[in-house]
Amino acid sequence: MNDSFSTRDTLDVNGTSYAYASLAKLGERFDLKRLPYSMKILLENLLRNEDGANVTAKEIEAVAQWDAKKEPDTEIAFTPARVVLQDFTGVPCVVDLAAMRDAMKNLGGDPELINPLSPAELVIDHSVQVDKFGSESAIDENVKIEFERNQERYSFLRWGQKALDNFKVVPPRTGIVHQVNLEHLARVVMGQKIDGQLWAYPDTVFGTDSHTTMINGLGVLGWGVGGIEAEAAMLGQPSSMLIPQVVGFKLTGKLPEGATATDLVLTVTQMLRKHGVVGKFVEFFGEGLAHLPLADRATIANMAPEYGATCGIFPVDAEALNYMRLSGRSDDQIALVEAYAKAQGLWHDANTPHAEFTATLELDMGEVKPSMAGPKRPQDRVLLTDVKKNYNDVVGPLTASRKPKNGDAERFANEGGDTAVGNPASAMTEGSVTIEKDGKHFELKDGAVVIAAITSCTNTSNPAVMLGAGLVAKKAAAKGLTAKPWVKPSLGPGSKVVTDYLEVTGLMKELEKVGFYLVGYGCTTCIGNSGPLPAEISQGINQGDLAVASVLSGNRNFEGRVHPEVKMNYLASPPLVVAYALAGTLDIELDKDPIGQDQDGNDVFLKDIWPTNKEISDLIASSVTAEMFTKSYADVFKGDERWNAIQSPDGKQYAWDDASTYIKNPPYFEGMTMEVEKVEDIHGARCLGLFGDSITTDHISPAGAIKKDSPAGRYLMERGVQPAQFNSYGSRRGNDDVMVRGTFANIRIKNQMLDGVEGGYTKHVPSGEQMAMYDAAMKYKEENTPLIVLAGKEYGTGSSRDWAAKGTLLLGVKAVIAESFERIHRSNLVGMGVLPLQFKDGDSAKSLGLTGTETFEITGLDDANAKEAKVVAKGDNGEKTFTVRVMLLTPKERDFYRHGGILQYVLRDLAAKKKAA
C-alpha cells in the first residue's frame, strides 16, 4: 500500500497496538474539520487502500478538498470492510460464485481463487411466510413449512458455508439481517490483520438489501447494492462511485407525548423526498441527537432508500457506546471504538464543530405528529387525523370499474347518474359482502383491514414501539377488545431479543389475547410473505371486488407487494397496527371515533388504550438487558436441529443437479473467453415495454406468489412441480429459468403499449399479438431482434434486487431508456451488461410521441466511451431522432460494460493474474 501523505500511525488501546491511517496527520495539510462524518470515513478508506492504480493521491486530495456545493464529477474507488446478505439476494450470489468457480476452471484459472476476501455473512430471513397465524403453534408450523419448501436452497447454502472461505450463514428462525447486523454483526471499528499487521479502521459494509442503511444508525457507513456489486466486493474489487454531496439534517427538541419513532421517520422521509436526495449522503446532527435513542436512529437510517439517499448516517457518540454495551459487545471492542473515533475526529459530542453540507434541513422533533403512509408509497405521509379522508379519496378510483348490482344501476340512473362511467361512492352504496367464518356471520366491506402485521426490521428492532404495541394490546384486552374476525394479525420480530423482552414483561401474552401471535423471525409481510388470506375472506374480496387494506409496520407498501388481493397498504407504527386490527377498517377517524366497545358496552377510544412515553421508557429500562443479547447471539451460526440435519454436497465445486428447480448453473459465462469484444451499436431493436413514472424493482423483479397459468408456473408444472409446491419467486432466485419468466410480471405493472391492461403483458409488434412478456421476448429472440425498454422518471426505485437487472438481460434487453434512474438499479444494469440511457431534460417517450411500436437504432456508442448516443425511432408515424445520455458514469463502469458485466470483468482479471503468476 502507498502512503503519499505519510499518514501511517499506531494507536494503543489497552495494551494492543493497531496500525491506522491517521486523519489527524492528513489534517496537517488539509482542513478536515469542515468535512462531514461520512466524508471522513470515505477519506480514511482511500488513505488505507492507496495503491497508485485504483486509488491515487489525486483522489485522496479530491476528498480532502471536498467542495460541498460542487456537482459530483470525480470518481473514487470505495472498498467496504465486509458484506452482509439476506437469503433471497444471497442465494443467487452464492450461485454466481459457484458458477464462477466452474468458469474459472474453464478459463484455465484456479477455482479456489473464487472466495470472499472480506467477511461475508448471510442471514436467512426472507423465506418464512405467514401461512399459519392466530395460535401459539403458528411459529413452529411456519418454520416446518419453511424448511420443507426450501430444503434445496438450504442444502446449497450449507455447501457454501463449507466450501467457501470467509463466508458464514445465520440459519433460519434467528432474525432479520439488518437487525442481526445492528445487534451483533457490526463491529463499528474493525480490528483485522492486513499483511500480517493488526489494523484498525472503520467498519463499512455493502449489503444485498437496500435497508442495509439501518446500520448507519450505529455510525457504520454502508448501503444496499445489487448482488453483483456485492459479489465483486467479496472478490476484492473496489466499487467505483462519484464523490457524493452530503445533505445535513439538523434535529432539535424531542418527540412529544403520543408520537413514536415511526412517526418521526415518516416525517423525515417526506421532508427528504421533497427536498431531493437521490444519490446523496444524508447526515444527521444537532442537539436533538441527545434525546434520540440508538434504536430510533436505526429506524431513521433504515428508511434511507425510502427518502432516496445512498445513506442516512449518524455519528459515533456516547449513545452508540451505550448501545454496544446493551447489545453485549465486548469491553475491548467498545474501548477500541471509542479510542479510534476520538483519534480520528469521528467522535461526536456537544463540542463537535459543525461540518459543511451541500444543503441543510431542520426538524424540531417536538412538532412530529402521529402519522401513517400510504396507500402505495412510503413517502406519502398522512396524518392520523386525515387517514379516513385519505381512504375516501383513494377508494373511489379503486372501485370505479366495479359493476353496480342489486338494483343499484337502476337507482343510480334515476338519481341522474351515468352508469356507464360509474360513481362508486353512490352507485356502489353497498361495497360489502356477507361472510361466514368460524360459525359467525359478518359484513366484509371496502376499507376493511384484512392484514395487520407487526413486521420489518424498521420497527421491530425498536423496543419503544414494540413495547408500546404490547401496552396497547394489554389495555385493549383488559377492556375485552380483540382483532376483528376478518383481520389476519401477525407478529414477526427481527430477533429473539424482542420476544425475550416481550415475554419478560408479560406483553407477549397480552398481544396474543388480541390476536397477535408470533409467526416467525423474518421479514414476513414487509416483503410480501404475508401468506394466504383465510379462504372465506379471499372469496369475499373477489366476490365483491372489494378494495381492502393492510396496515403494517414495514418500510415498503408498493402496489402488489404485500398481497395480490389487497389494494391499499399503509405503513404505521406497531401500536397503530394493533389499533387498526381492533378497529378493522380504514373508514374511521381513529383519533375521534370509538374503535370498539368494552364488556359493558361502553365506547373505547384510542386515547383510552394508548400508553404514555413514561410508561414505555420505564418498561425499557426495567426489561431490556445486555444478557438478552448475549444469550440470543451466543451460538448464532449454529442453528437448530432442523438446520443441522440438512444434507449438503461436499467438494470445492458445486455438483449441479439438472433436475433442480431451485438451484441452477446460470448462463452468464457460456462461451466466455479471455478476449473482450468491442461494444457495437444497437440496430433494429424493438420495445419490450413502455412504462410511465415510478416503475419499481418490485414491478420488474419477480417476487411473491407464482401463478400456475404464468410462464413460470407452466415451466414448473412441466417439471412435475405442483402449484402447492411452487413456493415464491424469492425462494427460487437461484434458478434463472424461473426468474426470467417472472421478470416484468407484476400484477400491477402497466405497459403503455397495451390499452388499459395490467400485468406482465406486451405486444409482439410484428404480429400485433398480445402475450406474456417472457413469451414475446423469446419470440423476438428467435427472430434475432434485440430489445429495449422505455420508461419515465425514477425507474428502478425499490429494493436492491439484482434480478431486476439479471432478468432484464436474460429477456434480451440491450438498453433501457428512462427519464431518470434509481442509483442501485442503474448500477445493476451496468453490472449485468445492460446499457442505461437517459432522455435529455424535457424529453420523454410521451413528448417525442413514441408508442413502443417503432424500430430503434442506437448509434455513436464509441466502444462505451460516448457521453451521448443518437437514437432513431422509425414507425408508422414517421421517423424521430433524439439524443440520450449514456449513463456509464465512471471509467470502471465502462470497463464493466465492455466485458459484458462485472462478473466477467472479475473473472478475466483473476484468471489473468493466475496465468501471469
LUMKE-882250 format. One record per residue (C-alpha): residue in three letters; z, y, x. Coordinates in steps of 0.05 Angstrom, whole numbers, plus 32768, in hexadecimal, padded with zeros to 4 digits. Layout:
REM residues N
AlaZYX
...
//
This chain:
REM residues 917
Met800080008000
Asn7FEF80468017
Asp8022807E801B
Ser7FFA80BE8023
Phe803580EB800F
Ser806C80C78036
Thr809580B77FF8
Arg80B18073800B
Asp80FD8074800A
Thr813880467FFD
Leu816C80467FC6
Asp81B080247FCE
Val81CF800B7F8D
Asn82117FE67F92
Gly82007FCB7FD7
Thr81B87FB77FC7
Ser81807FDE7FE9
Tyr813F7FEC7FC3
Ala80FF800A7FDD
Tyr80E0803D7FAE
Ala80AB80737FAA
Ser80D480B37FAA
Leu80BF80E97F79
Ala80F281177F9B
Lys80CB81127FDC
Leu808A81217FB9
Gly80AE815B7F97
Glu80B3817C7FDB
Arg806881887FD6
Phe805E81907F8B
Asp808781AD7F52
Leu8098816E7F2C
Lys80D2818A7F03
Arg80A081A57ED1
Leu808281607EC5
Pro8093813A7E85
Tyr80BB80FA7E8D
Ser807F80CE7E7D
Met805380F27EB0
Lys808780E57EE7
Ile8082809A7ED7
Leu8036809C7EDE
Leu803E80C17F1F
Glu806E808E7F3C
Asn803F80577F26
Leu800780767F4F
Leu803280837F8C
Arg8049803B7F8E
Asn8004801E7F83
Glu7FDC804C7FB0
Asp7FA880207FD3
Gly7F6F80517FE3
Ala7F41802E7FB1
Asn7F5E80297F6B
Val7F91805F7F7A
Thr7F8580967FAC
Ala7FA980D57FC2
Lys7F7A80FD7F97
Glu7F9380DC7F56
Ile7FDC80E57F6C
Glu7FD0812F7F78
Ala7FAE81357F34
Val7FEC811C7F10
Ala801C81437F3C
Gln7FF681827F2C
Trp7FED816F7EE3
Asp7FD581A87EB6
Ala7FF581A07E72
Lys7FBD81C57E4D
Lys7F8181A47E70
Glu7F5581747E4A
Pro7F5A812F7E6A
Asp7F2281247E9B
Thr7F4281017ED7
Glu7F4580B67EDB
Ile7F8280927EF7
Ala7F9180487EFE
Phe7FD380347EDD
Thr7FF47FF27EEF
Pro80297FDA7EBD
Ala80647FB47ED8
Arg80607F7D7EA4
Val803D7F657E64
Val805A7F507E21
Leu80337F287DEE
Gln803C7F117DA7
Asp801F7ECF7D91
Phe7FE57EE77D65
Thr7FC97F107D9E
Gly7FE97EE77DD5
Val7FC97EA47DC3
Pro7F827EBF7DCE
Cys7F9B7EDD7E10
Val7FB27E997E28
Val7F717E7A7E0D
Asp7F4A7EAC7E37
Leu7F747E9D7E74
Ala7F677E537E6B
Ala7F1C7E617E62
Met7F1D7E8D7EA0
Arg7F3A7E547EC8
Asp7EFE7E297EB3
Ala7ECD7E627EC1
Met7EED7E6F7F05
Lys7EE17E277F18
Asn7E987E2D7F02
Leu7E907E6B7F2D
Gly7EAA7E457F69
Gly7EEF7E667F6A
Asp7F367E4B7F64
Pro7F4C7E427F1B
Glu7F957E4C7F2F
Leu7F867E947F42
Ile7F867EA17EF8
Asn7FD07EAF7EED
Pro7FF97EEB7ED6
Leu800B7F117F15
Ser80417F3A7EF2
Pro80747F217EBF
Ala80547F0D7E7D
Glu80807EFA7E43
Leu80677EE27DFF
Val80927EE47DC0
Ile807D7EB87D86
Asp808A7EE67D4B
His804B7EEC7D22
Ser80457EA57D07
Val807D7E9F7CD4
Gln80697EAD7C8C
Val80947EBB7C4F
Asp807F7E7B7C2B
Lys80C67E707C12
Phe80F87EA57BFD
Gly81347EAF7BD1
Ser81617E787BEC
Glu818C7E677C29
Ser815B7E307C3B
Ala81207E617C3E
Ile81237E6B7C89
Asp81257E217C9A
Glu80ED7E127C6A
Asn80C27E4A7C86
Val80CE7E357CCE
Lys80BD7DED7CBC
Ile807B7E047C9D
Glu806E7E327CD9
Phe80747DF87D0B
Glu80487DCB7CE0
Arg80127E017CDB
Asn80147E157D24
Gln801E7DD37D49
Glu7FDD7DDA7D71
Arg7FEA7E237D84
Tyr80317E157D99
Ser801B7DD97DC2
Phe7FE87E067DE5
Leu801D7E3B7DF4
Arg804B7E077E11
Trp80117DF27E3F
Gly800B7E3A7E55
Gln80557E3F7E62
Lys804F7E037E90
Ala800C7E117EB1
Leu800D7E5C7EBC
Asp803B7E7E7EEE
Asn80627EBB7EDA
Phe805A7EAD7E90
Lys80937EA17E5F
Val80957E927E14
Val80CB7EA67DE3
Pro80C87E6F7DAE
Pro80C57E787D63
Arg81037E8A7D39
Thr811B7EBB7D6E
Gly81027F007D5B
Ile80CA7F347D5B
Val80AB7F447D9E
His80BC7F8E7D9F
Gln81047F837D8A
Val810C7F4B7DBE
Asn80EC7F797DF1
Leu811C7FB17DDF
Glu815A7F867DDC
His814D7F587E17
Leu810B7F577E3D
Ala81087FA07E52
Arg81237FAF7E97
Val811C7FFC7E94
Val811A7FFA7EE0
Met80FB7FBF7F03
Gly811A7FA07F41
Gln80E37F747F5E
Lys80CD7F5A7FA2
Ile80897F747FB9
Asp806E7F577FF9
Gly80B47F3E800A
Gln80D77F807FFE
Leu81047F917FC3
Trp80E97FCC7F9C
Ala81047FF67F63
Tyr80D280157F33
Pro80CD80287EE9
Asp80C47FF07EB7
Thr80807FFC7E97
Val805E7FCD7E66
Phe801D7FBC7E43
Gly80247F967E02
Thr7FF17F727DD7
Asp800B7F957D99
Ser80067FDF7D8C
His80507FE57D7D
Thr80617FD57DC5
Thr8072801F7DC5
Met80B6800D7DA6
Ile80CF80037DED
Asn80C2804E7DFA
Gly810480597DD6
Leu8127803B7E12
Gly810280677E44
Val80CF80317E56
Leu808680497E58
Gly805980187E35
Trp802680137DFF
Gly7FFB7FE17DDA
Val7FBA7FC97DF7
Gly7F867F957DE3
Gly7F8F7F4E7DFA
Ile7F567F577E2B
Glu7F797F927E4C
Ala7FBA7F6B7E4E
Glu7F977F317E70
Ala7F7A7F5F7EA4
Ala7FBF7F7C7EB1
Met7FDC7F367EB8
Leu7FA57F287EEA
Gly7FB87F637F15
Gln7F837F947EFD
Pro7F9A7FDD7EF4
Ser7F877FFE7EB3
Ser7F5B803A7EB6
Met7F7280767E8D
Leu7F6980C07E8B
Ile7FA580EB7E9E
Pro7FC080F97E59
Gln7FD881377E37
Val802281357E23
Val803B81517DE1
Gly808581637DE0
Phe80AD81577DA1
Lys80EF817C7D9F
Leu8125815E7D74
Thr816181887D5E
Gly819A817D7D2E
Lys81AC813A7D11
Leu819A81117CD4
Pro81BA81287C93
Glu81E180FD7C62
Gly81B480CB7C40
Ala817A80CF7C71
Thr816880947C9E
Ala814280887CDE
Thr810880707CB3
Asp810680B37C90
Leu810780D57CD4
Val80CE80AC7CF1
Leu80A280B67CB3
Thr80AD81017CBA
Val809D80FF7D05
Thr805F80D47CF7
Gln804581057CC4
Met805081417CF1
Leu802F81227D2E
Arg7FF581057D07
Lys7FE8814A7CEA
His7FED816A7D2F
Gly7FBE81367D4F
Val7FD7810D7D89
Val7FA380D67D90
Gly7F9C80C27DD9
Lys7FD880ED7DEC
Phe801F80DE7E02
Val805880F77DD7
Glu809B81057DF7
Phe80DB81137DD1
Phe811081437DEB
Gly814381757DD4
Glu818D81797DC2
Gly8180814C7D86
Leu817C81107DB5
Ala81C781137DBB
His81CC81017D71
Leu819680CC7D73
Pro81AC80847D80
Leu817F80587DAA
Ala816C802F7D6C
Asp8153806E7D49
Arg812B80817D88
Ala810B803C7D88
Thr80F880447D3F
Ile80D480857D4E
Ala80B380697D8D
Asn809D802A7D67
Met806F80527D3A
Ala804880767D70
Pro800980527D58
Glu8014806E7D13
Tyr801780B57D2C
Gly7FDD80A57D5A
Ala7FFC80AF7D9E
Thr7FF580817DDA
Cys804180827DE0
Gly807E80A67DC3
Ile80B180A57DFB
Phe80FA80B97E03
Pro811B80C37E47
Val815180997E68
Asp819580B77E5B
Ala81DD80A37E4C
Glu81C980877E08
Ala819680597E29
Leu81CC803E7E57
Asn81FB80357E1B
Tyr81C6800C7DF9
Met81BB7FE17E37
Arg82067FD27E38
Leu82067FC27DEE
Ser81CA7F947DF4
Gly81EA7F6C7E2C
Arg81C57F847E6A
Ser81E97F767EAB
Asp82147FAA7ECD
Asp81E77FA67F0B
Gln81A97FB57EE2
Ile81CA7FF07EBF
Ala81E1800C7F02
Leu819A80067F1D
Val817D802A7EE1
Glu81AE80647EE7
Ala81A8806C7F32
Tyr815C80677F32
Ala815280977EF7
Lys817F80CB7F17
Ala815E80C47F5B
Gln811880CB7F3D
Gly812681067F0F
Leu811C80D87ED2
Trp816380E27EB8
His816D810D7E7A
Asp81AC81347E68
Ala81BE817A7E50
Asn81AC81987E93
Thr8166817A7E97
Pro813281B27E9D
His80FD81B37E67
Ala80BA81987E7B
Glu807681B77E6E
Phe805081997E33
Thr8009819E7E18
Ala802781B37DD6
Thr806C81B17DB7
Leu8083819F7D71
Glu80CA81A77D58
Leu80F381857D21
Asp813981947D09
Met8150814E7CF5
Gly8180816E7CC3
Glu8143817D7C98
Val812C81357C92
Lys812A811A7C4B
Pro812680D47C2F
Ser80DD80BF7C31
Met80AB80877C2A
Ala806280817C40
Gly802880677C18
Pro8004804C7BF5
Lys7FD780387C2F
Arg7FE480607C6E
Pro802580697C96
Gln801880B37CA2
Asp801580C17C57
Arg805F80D37C4E
Val807980DC7C08
Leu80BE80F97BF9
Leu80E880C97BD2
Thr80EB80FD7B9A
Asp809F80FB7B95
Val809180B07B98
Lys808980A97B4D
Lys805780E27B4B
Asn803380C47B87
Tyr802F80817B63
Asn801280A17B25
Asp7FDE80C67B4E
Val7FC580867B6F
Val7FCB80527B38
Gly7F9480717B0D
Pro7F5B80677B3F
Leu7F7680217B50
Thr7F70800C7B07
Ala7F3280347AF4
Ser7F057FF67AF4
Arg7F337FD07AC6
Lys7F147FC47A82
Pro7F3B7FDA7A44
Lys7F537FA27A17
Asn7F7B7F9379D8
Gly7F5A7FCC79B1
Asp7F647FFF79E8
Ala7F1A800C79ED
Glu7F12801D79A3
Arg7F52804779A3
Phe7F3E806C79E2
Ala7EF9807B79C5
Asn7F1980967985
Glu7F4280C579B0
Gly7F0380E179CF
Gly7F0580B87A10
Asp7EC9809E7A35
Thr7ED380537A39
Ala7E98804C7A69
Val7EBD80767A9C
Gly7F0380607A88
Asn7F4480847A8E
Pro7F7880517AA3
Ala7FB2807F7A94
Ser7F9D80807A4B
Ala7F6D80477A3F
Met7F9C80167A62
Thr7FDD80297A42
Glu7FF67FE37A4C
Gly7FE67FD27A95
Ser80157F977A8D
Val80177F4D7A84
Thr804D7F207A67
Ile80677EEF7A9B
Glu80927EB17A93
Lys80B87E9E7AD2
Asp80F47E717ADA
Gly80FB7E6C7A8F
Lys80FD7EB87A85
His80CA7EE87A69
Phe80BC7F2E7A83
Glu80867F627A88
Leu80607F6A7AC9
Lys80437FB07ACC
Asp801A7FDE7AF7
Gly80477FF97B2D
Ala80727FBB7B30
Val80907FAF7B74
Val807F7F667B80
Ile80907F657BCB
Ala80CF7F847BE8
Ala80D47F737C32
Ile81077F867C66
Thr80D87F787CA0
Ser80BB7F937CE1
Cys80D57FA57D25
Thr80D27FEF7D11
Asn81117FEA7CE7
Thr81317FA67CF0
Ser81457FBA7D37
Asn816F7FF37D1B
Pro81B67FE07D06
Ala81BE80217CDE
Val818780117CAC
Met81957FC67CAB
Leu81DF7FCF7C9D
Gly81CC80067C6D
Ala81A17FD47C47
Gly81DB7FA47C46
Leu820A7FD87C2A
Val81D87FEB7BF3
Ala81D57FA17BE1
Lys82217F9A7BE1
Lys822B7FD57BB3
Ala81F27FBF7B85
Ala820C7F777B82
Ala82517F917B6F
Lys82317FB27B32
Gly820B7F737B20
Leu81C77F8A7B36
Thr81937F5D7B56
Ala81497F5F7B67
Lys811A7F5E7B2B
Pro80FD7F187B1C
Trp80B67F2D7B2F
Val80CB7F457B74
Lys80C37F1A7BB2
Pro80FC7F327BDF
Ser81027F1D7C28
Leu812B7F2A7C66
Gly81067F207CA8
Pro812F7F3C7CE2
Gly81137F487D28
Ser814B7F237D4C
Lys81867EF67D41
Val81B47F307D53
Val81A47F4E7D0F
Thr81BC7F117CE9
Asp81F97F0D7D15
Tyr82127F527D01
Leu81FD7F497CB9
Glu82267F097CB6
Val82627F277CDA
Thr82647F607CA8
Gly825A7F327C6D
Leu821C7F587C59
Met81ED7F1C7C60
Lys820E7EFD7C23
Glu82087F407BFE
Leu81BE7F447C0D
Glu81B67EFD7BF3
Lys81D97F0F7BB3
Val81A27F417BA2
Gly816A7F127BB9
Phe815F7F227C03
Tyr81667EDF7C28
Leu81537ED47C71
Val810B7EBB7C74
Gly80FF7EBA7CBF
Tyr81007EE07D00
Gly80BD7F007D07
Cys808E7F367CEF
Thr80827F147CAB
Thr806C7F467C75
Cys805D7F7F7CA5
Ile80217F5A7CC1
Gly800B7F3B7C80
Asn80337EFA7C85
Ser80527F097C42
Gly80407EC47C28
Pro80297EB47BE1
Leu80467ED67BA5
Pro80657EA87B71
Ala802C7E887B49
Glu80427EAA7B08
Ile80427EEF7B28
Ser7FFF7EE37B4A
Gln7FDF7ECC7B09
Gly7FFC7F077AE3
Ile7FE07F397B16
Asn7F9B7F1A7B12
Gln7F9D7F127AC6
Gly7FAE7F5B7ABB
Asp7F897F767AF8
Leu7FCB7F997B07
Ala7FD77FCC7B3D
Val80187FB37B5B
Ala803E7FC87B9A
Ser80657FB37BD6
Val809E7FDA7BF7
Leu80AC7FC57C3E
Ser80D27FDF7C7A
Gly80947FD77CA6
Asn806680047CCD
Arg80227FF27CAF
Asn800B7FF67C67
Phe7FC07FF57C6C
Glu7F967FDB7C33
Gly7F967F907C2C
Arg7FC97F877C64
Val80097F747C40
His7FEC7F477C0A
Pro7FA67F427BEC
Glu7FC07F487BA5
Val7FEA7F877BB3
Lys7FC47FC87BAF
Met7FFC7FFA7BC2
Asn80297FF37BFE
Tyr806280237C0F
Leu808A80267C4F
Ala80D480337C45
Ser8118802B7C67
Pro813B7FE87C5C
Pro816E80077C2C
Leu813580227C01
Val81127FDF7C03
Val81517FC17BE3
Ala81537FFA7BB0
Tyr810B7FF07B9B
Ala81167FA57B95
Leu814E7FB57B64
Ala81237FE77B3E
Gly80E57FBB7B40
Thr80B47FF37B36
Leu809580317B56
Asp809280527B12
Ile80D7806E7B19
Glu80F880AD7B36
Leu812880877B61
Asp815280C57B6F
Lys815B80D47B25
Asp814E80977AFA
Pro817E805C7AF5
Ile8168801F7B1D
Gly818D7FEF7AEF
Gln81CB7FE47AC6
Asp820E7FC87ADB
Gln82357F8F7AB9
Asp824E7FC07A84
Gly82097FDC7A75
Asn8215801D7A9A
Asp81DB803D7AC0
Val81DC80347B0B
Phe81BC80697B36
Leu81A680677B7F
Lys81DE80977B91
Asp821080647B76
Ile81FC802F7BA9
Trp81E580597BE5
Pro821580567C21
Thr822D80927C48
Asn821A809E7C90
Lys826280947CA3
Glu826680507C81
Ile822A803A7CA9
Ser824080567CEC
Asp828680387CE4
Leu82687FF47CD5
Ile823A7FF87D13
Ala8275800A7D3F
Ser829F7FD07D26
Ser826A7F997D21
Val82327FA07D53
Thr82497F857D97
Ala822D7F747DDB
Glu82437F2C7DD2
Met82117F247D99
Phe81D87F367DC7
Thr81F17F0C7E00
Lys81F87ECF7DD3
Ser81B57ED87DB0
Tyr818E7EDE7DF2
Ala81B47EAC7E1D
Asp817C7E777E17
Val81457EA27DFB
Phe810C7E7A7E1B
Lys81297E357E0C
Gly811A7E2E7DC2
Asp81357DFD7D8F
Glu81297DB27D87
Arg80E87DBE7D60
Trp80CA7DE77D98
Asn80E07DB77DCF
Ala80C57D7B7DA9
Ile807E7D967DAA
Gln80507D6E7DD7
Ser80207D957E04
Pro7FEB7D817E38
Asp7FF77D857E83
Gly7FC77D9D7EB8
Lys7FB47DE17ED6
Gln7F757DE37EAB
Tyr7F7B7DDB7E60
Ala7F5F7D9C7E41
Trp7F377DBA7E07
Asp7F347D917DC7
Asp7EF07D9A7DA6
Ala7F0E7D857D63
Ser7F427DBD7D64
Thr7F3A7DF47D31
Tyr7F717E1E7D52
Ile7F617E1E7D9C
Lys7F1A7E227DB7
Asn7EF97E337DF9
Pro7ED87E777DEA
Pro7E8F7E867DFB
Tyr7E9A7EC67E24
Phe7E8B7EA57E67
Glu7E527E787E53
Gly7E197E7D7E86
Met7E407EAF7EB0
Thr7E2B7EB87EF9
Met7E437EE57F31
Glu7E087F137F25
Val7E107F527EFB
Glu7DD47F647ED1
Lys7DBD7FAC7EC6
Val7DD17FCB7E83
Glu7D947FCF7E56
Asp7D867FFF7E1D
Ile7D8C7FE47DD6
His7D4B7FD97DAF
Gly7D3C7FC47D68
Ala7D847FC27D51
Arg7D9B7FBA7D09
Cys7DDA7FD47CE9
Leu7E0D7F9F7CD6
Gly7E3C7FCF7CB3
Leu7E3E80197C9F
Phe7E86802F7C96
Gly7EAC806E7C85
Asp7EEB808D7CA4
Ser7F2B80687CB8
Ile7F0E80237CC0
Thr7F4980007CE0
Thr7F4E7FC27D0B
Asp7F6E7FA37CCD
His7F2A7FAC7CAC
Ile7F047F907CE8
Ser7F317F5B7D05
Pro7F3C7F1A7CDF
Ala7F837F1A7CC2
Gly7FA97EFB7C89
Ala7F947EC17C5E
Ile7F527E9C7C65
Lys7F2C7E947C24
Lys7F0B7E517C18
Asp7EC97E707C03
Ser7EC57E9C7C41
Pro7E9C7E8A7C7F
Ala7EDD7E787CA4
Gly7EF57E4F7C69
Arg7EB47E297C65
Tyr7EB67E1D7CB0
Leu7EFC7DFF7CAC
Met7EEC7DD37C70
Glu7EAD7DB97C94
Arg7EDE7DA17CC9
Gly7F0C7D7E7C99
Val7F407DB57C92
Gln7F577DBE7C4A
Pro7F687E037C2E
Ala7FB27DF27C2D
Gln7FAF7DEB7C79
Phe7F857E287C87
Asn7FC07E517CA1
Ser7FAE7E9A7CB0
Tyr7F7A7EBB7CDB
Gly7FB17ED37D09
Ser7FC67E8C7D17
Arg7F7F7E787D29
Arg7F707EAF7D5A
Gly7F677E7B7D90
Asn7F277E627D6E
Asp7EEC7E927D73
Asp7EC47E6B7D3F
Val7EF87E7A7D0A
Met7F047EC17D20
Val7EBC7ED97D24
Arg7EB17EC17CDD
Gly7EEA7EED7CC5
Thr7ED67F2C7CEB
Phe7EC87F677CBB
Ala7EDE7F397C82
Asn7F197F627C68
Ile7F1B7F617C1C
Arg7F217FAD7C19
Ile7EEC7FC17C4B
Lys7EB27FE97C2E
Asn7E6D7FE27C4E
Gln7E46801F7C36
Met7E057FF87C3E
Leu7E1A7FD87BFC
Asp7E277FFF7BBD
Gly7E707FF97BA9
Val7E7B7FB47BC6
Glu7EBE7FA57BE6
Gly7EC97F6F7C1A
Gly7EA67F537C57
Tyr7E5E7F577C3F
Thr7E1F7F797C58
Lys7DD57F7C7C4C
His7DA47F557C76
Val7D737F8E7C78
Pro7D317F687C84
Ser7D3D7F3B7C47
Gly7D667F6C7C1E
Glu7D987F347C11
Gln7DE37F417C0B
Met7E0D7F0F7C32
Ala7E4D7F067C59
Met7E517F2D7C9A
Tyr7E537EEE7CC4
Asp7E187ECE7CA0
Ala7DEE7F0D7CA9
Ala7E017F137CF2
Met7DEC7ECB7CFF
Lys7DAA7ED77CDB
Tyr7D9E7F137D07
Lys7DAF7EE97D44
Glu7D7A7EB67D30
Glu7D497EF07D2C
Asn7D5F7F0A7D71
Thr7D747F4C7D52
Pro7DAC7F737D73
Leu7DDE7F957D45
Ile7E047FD77D42
Val7E3C7FF17D15
Leu7E3F80387CF9
Ala7E8280577CE8
Gly7EA880977CD9
Lys7EE780B67CF6
Glu7F2280907D14
Tyr7EFC804F7D1B
Gly7F2A80177D31
Thr7F6F80347D21
Gly7FA480007D15
Ser7FC37FC77D3D
Ser7FAD7FB87D83
Arg7F807F7D7D72
Asp7F517F617DA5
Trp7F2D7F397D6F
Ala7F137F797D50
Ala7EEB7F807D90
Lys7EDF7F367D9E
Gly7EC67F287D58
Thr7E997F657D5B
Leu7E7A7F4A7D9C
Leu7E717F037D82
Leu7E4E7F1C7D43
Gly7E187F397D71
Val7E2C7F827D6C
Lys7E147FA77DAA
Ala7E2D7FED7D99
Val7E5B80117D68
Ile7E4980597D57
Ala7E84807E7D38
Glu7E9B80C57D2D
Ser7EDB80B67D53
Phe7F0080797D6E
Glu7F4880637D73
Arg7F5C805D7DBC
Ile7F6C80137DC0
His7F317FFA7D98
Arg7EFF80247DC0
Ser7F1D80077E00
Asn7F1A7FC07DE3
Leu7ED07FC87DD0
Val7EC17FDC7E18
Gly7EEB7FA27E31
Met7EC07F717E09
Gly7E7E7F907E1D
Val7E707FB57DDC
Leu7E577FFD7DE5
Pro7E7F80337DC1
Leu7E5580707DB0
Gln7E6D80AF7D8D
Phe7E4680DE7D61
Lys7E4281257D7A
Asp7E7181577D57
Gly7E5581667D12
Asp7E2A81287D10
Ser7E3980EB7CE7
Ala7E1380B37CC5
Lys7E1780DA7C85
Ser7E00811D7CA2
Leu7DC680FA7CC5
Gly7DB380D67C85
Leu7DBC80917CA2
Thr7DBF80587C6F
Gly7DC7801D7C9E
Thr7D8280027C8B
Glu7D6080207CC8
Thr7D4E80017D0A
Phe7D7080217D46
Glu7D5B802F7D8E
Ile7D9280447DBE
Thr7D75805D7E00
Gly7D8980827E3F
Leu7DC680587E50
Asp7DB4805B7E9A
Asp7DD8801B7EAD
Ala7E1780347E89
Asn7E1980757EB2
Ala7E0080A27E7A
Lys7E3080D27E57
Glu7E0180D77E1C
Ala7DCC80AA7DFD
Lys7D9280B57DCD
Val7D8F80917D8A
Val7D50808B7D61
Ala7D59806F7D1A
Lys7D19805B7CF6
Gly7D1C804D7CAB
Asp7CF880567C69
Asn7D0B809F7C6A
Gly7CEA80AB7CAD
Glu7D0680B27CF3
Lys7D4780D37D08
Thr7D5980E27D51
Phe7D9E80F67D67
Thr7DCA80F67DA5
Val7E0C80D17DAD
Arg7E4380D27DE1
Val7E4B80937E0A
Met7E9580837E06
Leu7E9C80607E4A
Leu7ED080927E62
Thr7EE0807B7EA9
Pro7EBB805B7EE3
Lys7EE4801B7EDA
Glu7ECF80177E90
Arg7E86801E7EA5
Asp7E917FE47ED5
Phe7EB17FBA7E9F
Tyr7E767FC77E71
Arg7E427FB67EA6
His7E657F737EB3
Gly7E657F637E69
Gly7EAF7F6F7E61
Ile7EF07F747E86
Leu7EFC7F297E8B
Gln7EB97F1E7EAD
Tyr7EC87F577EDC
Val7F0B7F387EF0
Leu7EED7EF37EF8
Arg7EB57F0A7F26
Asp7EE67F347F4E
Leu7F177EFA7F59
Ala7EDF7EC87F67
Ala7EC07EF87F9A
Lys7F037F017FBD
Lys7F0D7EB67FC0
Lys7EC87EAB7FDF
Ala7ED47EE38011
Ala7F167EC48025
//
